[in-house]
Amino acid sequence: MATAAEPTGTIDAALAHASRLLQSNPVLAVEQAGEILKVAPNHPLATLLLGLAQRSSGDFEAALRTLTALADAQHLWAAAHYELGLTLGATNQQGAAAAALQRAVALRADLPDAWRALGDVLTETGDLAAADIAYANHIRASTRDPRLLAPASALVENRIPEAETLLRAHLRQYPTDVAAIRMLAEVGARLGRYVDAETLLLRCLELAPSFLEARHNLAVVLLRLNKPAAALQQVEQLQTLEPHNVGYRNLKAIVLTKVGDYTESLELFASVVAANPTHAKSWMSYAHALSTAGREAESVAAYHRCIALTPSFGEAYWSLANLKTFRFGASEVAAMRTQLARTDLTAESRFHFHFALGKALEDSQDFQQSFAHYALGNRLRREQISYSADRTAAQVRRSRALFTAEFFQARPHYGAAAADPIFVVGLPRSGSTLVEQILASHSAVEGTMELHDILGMAGKIIGARGAADDVKYPAMLAELSAKDCRQLGEQYLESTRIQRRRGTPFFIDKMPNNFLHLGLIHLILPNARIVDARRHPMGCCFSGFKQHFARGQHFSYSLDDIGRYYRNYVELMSHFDLALPGRVHRVFYERMIDDTEAEVRALLAYCGLPFEAGCLKFYENERAVRTASAQQVRKPIFREGVNQWRNFEPWLDSLKTALGPVLTAYPNASGF
C-alpha cells in the first residue's frame, strides 16, 4: 500500500514513485498522488499524475474533474491541456477535445503527441484537411533532426515535389529513419502512388511495430488499394491497442462495408454518430450504409440530419436524389437554390447541388431547367478531373490488335480452372445492377459489389513491368506464361474470397469497366462467365451524364466523352464476339424489361444454372446493393426509365454525334 508522502524533500521521491506506479498499477498511483496532495495541496505535477492515474484506471469522470480544474488553474501549461484533451477524446467529447489539444499545441508547438492526438480527433470529426495539417506537424515535431525540418515544412505547406526530393536524399543516408519513411509514404499517398506508400509503411512498421500513426496510414492506404481484408487486420490491431478510439471505430465501419459485413458496420456507424451527434459527415457515412442495406426510410432520415446540421452540405442533397425513388418538396428545392446563390459555397457542394436540382426539376417535368443544372454540375466536375477520350480509344485499338483468335488459340490451357466468377460488364447505368440482382437471387450465386480486383491487377501488371504509363498495356500480357496466368487467376480468387459469405458455387463481380480487361480475364479465368449488360446508347449515356459518381467514371462528365466511351465499348465487345465466339452473353435492357422470363432463362442457361422462379422476384432479395440503382432493383421491373432521355433530346445533339453509327445500329450487337 502506498504510504503518505512527507513534505519538502520527500515530495520529489513520492512523485517519482507515483510515476512508476502509473505504468504498473494505476489504482495505487491514484492513492499515491492523493497522499502527495494531502501534504502539498494543488501541487501541479501531483494533480496531473492524479488525473492520468484516474484515466488509466478507467475512472474517466474523476479524471475529467481533476484535469479540467488543473487546466483552469494552470492555463499556460501545455501538458495540462494535452492530458485534458486526451481524456475528453476518450469520453467521446470530440469538439472539446479538439479545443483542448489546439490550446496545448498553441502553447507548445513542439509536442508531437499532442499534434498526433489532435490529428486523430480531427479525423474522427471528419475535418480531414485540418487533420492532415496536424499529422504533418506531428511528424515535424517528432524529430529533433534539423535535416528533417525542411521536408516536414514542405509537406505541411503541400510543396510535395520539394518534400519528396529532400526525403529521398535524406533516406539515402539514413535508410532506417522511420519518421522520414512515414513522411515519404505520405508523399506517395498524396500523389496517388498507393502501392509505393504501402511498401514504405510496411517497412516503417517492420522497423517500429508500435508506430500507431504509420499503422493507421497503412490501413487507409490498403483501403484505397482495394485490399479490405488487409486493411481490416490493421484496424483491428489499432483497436486492440486503443479500444476507445472513435476514429478507429469509424475506419473499421468503412472497411466492413467494403467486405459486405453490413450488420457490424451499421452497429459501428450507429456508435460513431452517437458519439458525434452534431457531426454531419458521420451521419453521411451512416446514411450511405443504411441505404446500401436497404433501410431506405432510416437513410433518408440520416441524410436529412446531415442537412439540418450543415445546410450547405450539397452531397447530402445529392445523396437523397441518388436514391432515385426520393422526391424533393418545394421547400427543399427553394433551399437548394438559396445555397447556390451563395458566393462562398465550395465547388464540390456546388456541383452536388446542381446534380440534385437537375433530378428535382426532372421529377417536376421542367426538363429545360433540369438539363441546365445537369450541364452545370457536369462542367464543374469535368474541370476537376483528368480524362482523355483519345487514351481510351487508343487502348481499345491496342486490345483489338493483340487479342485475335490466333492469340487465344495459342494459349489453350492458360489460367485457373475455377468457374466461380460471373463477370457483369458494360457501362454504368446500363441495367447491370438489374442483371446482378437477378443472378444473386439464384440459390447457387452470391452477389457482392463492384469489385476493383481486376482493375487493380491490371495496374499492378503495368507497374511491375516498368511501364511509365499504360501505353504498353495490354501488349505486355503477351509475355505472361501459363503459370503466370494460373497464379493470377488463383490470386483473384483468393483476394475476392472475403466477399463470399454464403458459400455458394458462384459469385458475381459487377464492375462495368472490366470490359476493358476481357483479354486479361479470359487468360487468367477461362471458365468464368462474362455477361455484357447493354442498354440503348442514348438512354445509357444520358443516364450516366445525370449521375455524379462517388469515384471513377471520369468519362461521364461530358456528352462527347461518354458518347465516345460507349462507342469504344461496342467496338471492343464486337471484336471479342469474333475472337472468342460465344464467350460473352449479352443482355439487352429493353428486352429484359419486355420479356423478363425468357431473358432470365437464357441468362441462367448461359451460366449453367437451372431456372429458379426466385430470379423473377429479384426485388424481394434483401441483399445489400451499392450502386445508384440500389432502391430501383428492390422494386419490380422498372420500365419508366427506358425512354426518359427523350425528354432531353433537344439538348443531346453532341451525344448523338459522338455515338456515330452505334446509335442507328442498336440493337445490332456489332454496332456497325
Residue pairs with C-beta under 8 A, 6 or more apart in sequence:
1 28
1 31
2 17
2 18
2 21
2 28
2 31
2 32
2 35
3 35
4 35
4 38
4 39
5 11
5 13
5 14
5 32
5 35
5 36
5 38
5 39
5 40
6 14
6 39
7 39
7 40
11 36
11 39
11 40
11 43
11 46
14 32
14 35
14 36
15 36
15 45
15 46
15 49
17 32
18 29
18 32
18 33
18 36
18 46
18 49
18 53
19 29
19 49
21 28
21 29
21 32
21 53
22 29
22 49
22 52
22 53
22 56
26 52
26 53
26 54
26 56
26 57
27 53
27 57
29 49
29 52
29 53
29 56
29 57
30 50
30 53
30 54
30 57
30 59
33 46
33 47
33 49
33 50
33 53
34 50
36 43
36 46
36 49
37 43
37 46
37 47
37 50
40 46
42 73
44 70
44 73
44 74
44 77
44 80
47 66
47 69
47 70
48 67
48 70
48 79
48 80
48 83
50 66
51 63
51 66
51 67
51 70
51 83
51 84
51 87
52 63
52 83
54 60
54 62
54 63
54 66
55 63
55 67
55 83
55 86
55 87
55 90
60 87
60 90
60 91
63 87
64 84
64 87
64 88
64 91
67 80
67 83
67 84
67 87
68 84
70 77
70 80
70 84
71 77
71 80
71 81
71 84
71 100
71 103
74 80
76 107
77 107
78 103
78 104
78 105
78 107
78 108
78 111
78 114
79 104
81 100
81 101
81 103
81 104
81 107
82 100
82 101
82 104
82 111
82 113
82 114
82 117
84 100
85 97
85 98
85 99
85 100
85 101
85 103
85 104
85 114
85 117
85 118
85 121
86 97
86 117
88 94
88 96
88 97
88 100
89 97
89 101
89 117
89 120
89 121
89 124
89 246
90 244
92 246
92 275
92 276
94 121
94 124
94 125
94 246
94 275
94 276
94 279
95 125
95 278
97 117
97 121
98 118
98 121
98 122
98 125
101 114
101 117
101 118
101 121
102 118
104 111
104 114
104 118
105 111
105 114
105 115
105 118
105 134
105 137
108 114
109 137
109 141
110 141
111 141
112 138
112 139
112 141
112 142
113 138
115 134
115 135
115 137
115 138
115 141
116 134
116 135
116 138
116 142
116 213
118 134
119 131
119 132
119 134
119 135
119 138
119 213
120 131
120 245
120 247
121 247
122 128
122 130
122 131
122 134
123 131
123 247
124 245
124 246
124 247
124 250
124 276
125 276
125 279
125 281
125 282
126 279
126 280
126 281
126 282
133 156
135 186
135 213
136 152
136 155
136 156
136 186
137 156
138 213
139 152
139 155
139 179
139 182
139 183
139 186
140 148
140 149
140 152
140 153
140 155
140 156
142 179
143 152
143 179
145 177
145 179
147 170
148 170
148 177
148 179
148 180
148 183
150 166
151 162
151 163
151 166
151 167
151 170
151 180
151 183
152 163
152 183
154 160
154 162
154 163
154 166
155 163
155 183
155 186
155 187
158 190
160 187
160 190
160 191
163 183
163 187
164 184
164 187
167 180
167 183
167 184
167 187
168 184
170 177
170 180
171 177
171 180
171 181
171 184
174 180
176 207
178 204
178 207
178 208
178 211
178 214
181 200
181 201
181 203
181 204
181 207
182 200
182 201
182 204
182 211
182 213
182 214
182 217
184 200
185 196
185 197
185 200
185 201
185 204
185 214
185 217
185 221
186 197
186 217
188 194
188 196
188 197
188 200
189 197
189 217
189 220
189 221
189 224
194 221
194 224
194 225
195 225
195 460
195 463
197 217
197 221
198 218
198 221
198 222
198 225
201 214
201 215
201 217
201 218
201 221
202 218
204 211
204 214
205 211
205 214
205 215
205 218
208 214
212 238
212 241
212 242
215 234
215 237
215 238
216 234
216 238
216 247
216 248
216 251
218 234
219 231
219 234
219 235
219 238
219 251
219 255
220 231
220 251
222 228
222 230
222 231
222 234
223 231
223 251
223 254
223 255
223 258
225 456
226 258
226 451
226 452
226 453
226 455
226 456
227 495
228 255
228 258
228 259
228 498
229 259
229 495
229 498
231 255
231 258
232 252
232 255
232 256
232 259
235 248
235 251
235 252
235 255
236 252
238 245
238 248
239 245
239 248
239 249
239 252
242 248
246 272
246 275
246 276
249 268
249 271
249 272
250 268
250 269
250 272
250 282
250 285
252 268
253 264
253 265
253 266
253 268
253 269
253 272
253 285
253 289
254 265
254 285
256 262
256 264
256 265
256 268
257 265
257 288
257 289
257 292
257 626
259 498
259 499
260 448
260 449
260 499
260 501
260 624
261 501
262 289
262 292
262 293
262 624
265 289
266 286
266 289
266 290
266 293
269 282
269 285
269 286
269 289
270 286
272 282
272 285
272 286
273 279
273 282
273 283
273 286
273 302
276 282
278 309
279 309
280 305
280 306
280 309
280 310
280 313
280 316
281 306
283 302
283 303
283 305
283 306
283 309
284 302
284 303
284 306
284 313
284 315
284 316
284 319
286 302
287 299
287 300
287 302
287 303
287 305
287 306
287 316
287 319
288 299
288 319
290 296
290 298
290 299
290 302
291 299
291 319
291 323
291 630
291 631
292 624
292 625
292 626
292 630
293 624
294 622
294 624
294 625
294 630
294 634
296 323
296 325
296 631
299 323
300 320
300 323
300 326
303 316
303 319
303 320
304 320
306 313
306 316
307 313
307 316
307 317
307 335
310 316
311 335
311 339
312 339
312 342
312 345
312 346
312 349
313 349
314 339
314 345
314 346
314 348
314 349
314 350
314 351
314 352
314 353
314 356
315 348
315 349
315 352
317 332
317 336
317 352
317 353
317 356
318 352
318 353
318 355
318 356
318 548
320 326
320 328
320 356
321 328
321 355
321 356
321 359
321 360
322 359
322 547
322 548
322 628
323 630
323 631
324 628
324 629
324 631
324 632
325 631
325 632
325 635
327 360
327 363
328 336
328 356
328 359
328 360
328 363
332 360
333 357
333 360
333 361
336 353
336 356
336 357
336 360
337 357
339 345
339 349
339 353
340 350
340 353
340 354
340 357
345 353
347 380
347 384
350 380
351 376
351 377
351 378
351 380
351 381
351 548
352 377
352 548
353 377
354 373
354 374
354 376
354 377
354 380
355 373
355 374
355 377
355 546
355 547
355 548
357 370
357 373
358 370
358 371
358 373
358 374
358 377
358 546
359 370
359 546
360 370
361 367
361 369
361 370
361 373
362 370
362 546
362 644
362 647
365 647
367 647
367 648
368 651
370 648
371 648
371 651
374 545
374 546
375 651
377 548
378 545
378 557
378 558
379 557
381 548
381 557
382 557
382 558
385 554
385 557
386 554
387 554
387 555
387 557
387 561
389 555
389 560
389 561
389 564
389 565
391 470
392 516
392 555
392 564
392 565
392 568
393 564
393 568
394 471
395 470
395 473
395 474
395 516
396 516
396 568
396 571
396 572
398 473
398 474
398 475
399 474
399 516
399 519
399 572
399 575
400 571
400 572
400 575
402 474
402 475
402 477
402 478
402 519
403 474
403 518
403 519
403 575
403 576
403 579
404 579
405 578
405 579
405 580
407 478
407 579
408 522
408 579
408 580
411 482
411 485
411 523
413 482
414 480
414 482
414 485
414 486
414 523
414 524
414 526
415 485
415 486
415 488
415 489
415 522
415 523
415 524
415 525
415 526
415 527
416 485
416 486
416 488
416 489
416 490
416 492
416 493
416 524
416 525
417 526
417 527
418 489
418 493
418 525
418 527
418 528
419 506
419 527
419 528
419 529
419 608
420 493
420 505
420 506
420 507
420 528
421 492
421 493
421 496
421 506
421 507
421 508
421 509
421 525
421 528
421 529
422 439
422 445
422 506
422 507
422 508
422 509
422 528
422 529
422 530
422 531
422 607
423 454
423 508
423 509
423 510
423 511
423 514
423 521
423 528
423 529
423 530
423 531
424 432
424 435
424 436
424 439
424 508
424 509
424 510
424 512
424 531
424 533
425 432
425 511
425 512
425 513
425 514
425 515
425 518
425 530
425 531
425 532
425 533
426 432
426 512
426 515
426 532
426 533
426 534
426 535
426 569
427 512
427 535
427 540
427 541
427 544
427 565
427 566
427 569
428 512
428 544
428 547
428 549
428 553
428 556
428 627
428 628
429 535
429 540
429 543
429 544
429 547
429 628
429 629
430 512
430 533
430 534
430 535
430 540
430 589
431 533
431 534
431 535
431 587
431 589
431 592
432 510
432 512
432 533
432 627
433 510
433 625
433 627
433 628
433 629
433 630
433 632
433 633
434 533
434 589
434 592
434 618
434 629
434 632
434 633
434 638
435 510
435 531
435 533
435 587
435 592
435 603
436 447
436 508
436 510
437 447
437 618
437 619
437 621
437 623
437 625
437 633
438 600
438 603
438 615
438 618
439 445
439 447
439 508
439 531
439 603
439 604
439 607
439 615
440 446
440 447
440 508
440 618
440 621
440 623
441 612
441 614
441 615
441 617
441 618
441 620
441 621
442 604
442 609
442 612
442 614
442 615
443 504
443 612
443 614
444 504
444 505
444 506
444 609
445 504
445 505
445 506
445 507
445 508
445 607
445 609
446 499
446 500
446 501
446 502
446 504
446 506
446 507
446 508
447 507
447 508
447 510
447 621
447 623
447 625
448 496
448 499
448 500
448 507
448 508
448 509
448 510
449 499
449 510
449 624
449 626
450 510
450 511
450 512
450 626
450 627
451 496
451 499
451 509
451 510
451 511
452 511
453 492
453 495
453 496
453 509
454 492
454 509
454 511
454 514
454 517
454 520
454 521
455 511
455 513
455 514
455 517
457 488
457 491
457 492
457 520
458 473
458 517
458 520
461 473
461 476
461 477
461 520
462 470
462 472
462 473
462 476
465 472
465 476
465 479
467 473
467 476
474 517
474 519
474 520
477 519
477 520
477 523
480 488
480 523
485 523
485 524
486 524
488 520
488 523
488 524
489 524
489 525
492 524
492 525
496 507
496 509
499 507
500 507
506 529
506 607
506 609
510 627
512 533
513 552
513 553
514 521
515 532
515 569
515 572
515 573
516 572
518 530
518 572
518 573
518 576
518 584
521 528
521 530
522 530
522 580
522 583
529 585
529 606
529 607
529 608
530 583
530 584
530 585
531 584
531 585
531 586
531 587
531 603
531 606
531 607
532 573
532 584
532 585
532 586
532 587
533 587
533 589
534 540
534 586
534 587
534 588
534 589
534 667
534 669
535 543
535 588
535 589
535 590
536 589
536 590
536 642
536 645
536 666
536 667
537 563
537 566
537 659
537 662
537 663
537 666
538 645
538 646
538 649
538 652
538 655
538 656
538 659
538 663
539 589
539 641
539 642
539 643
539 644
539 645
540 566
540 589
541 559
541 562
541 563
541 566
541 655
541 659
542 644
542 645
542 648
542 652
542 655
543 641
543 644
543 645
544 553
544 556
544 562
545 556
545 557
545 559
545 562
545 655
547 553
547 556
547 628
549 556
549 628
555 561
555 562
555 564
555 565
556 562
556 565
559 652
559 654
559 655
559 658
560 654
560 655
560 657
560 658
561 658
562 655
562 658
563 654
563 655
563 656
563 657
563 658
563 659
563 660
564 658
566 659
566 662
567 658
567 659
567 660
567 662
567 671
570 662
570 670
570 671
570 672
571 671
573 584
573 586
573 669
574 669
574 670
574 671
574 672
576 583
576 584
577 583
577 584
577 669
577 670
585 602
585 603
585 606
585 607
586 669
587 599
587 603
588 599
588 667
589 642
590 642
590 667
591 599
591 667
592 599
592 600
592 637
593 637
593 638
593 639
593 642
596 616
596 637
597 616
600 611
600 615
600 616
601 611
604 610
604 611
604 612
604 615
605 611
614 620
614 621
618 633
619 633
619 634
619 635
619 636
625 633
625 634
632 638
632 641
645 652
656 663
661 671
661 672
662 671
662 672
665 671
665 672
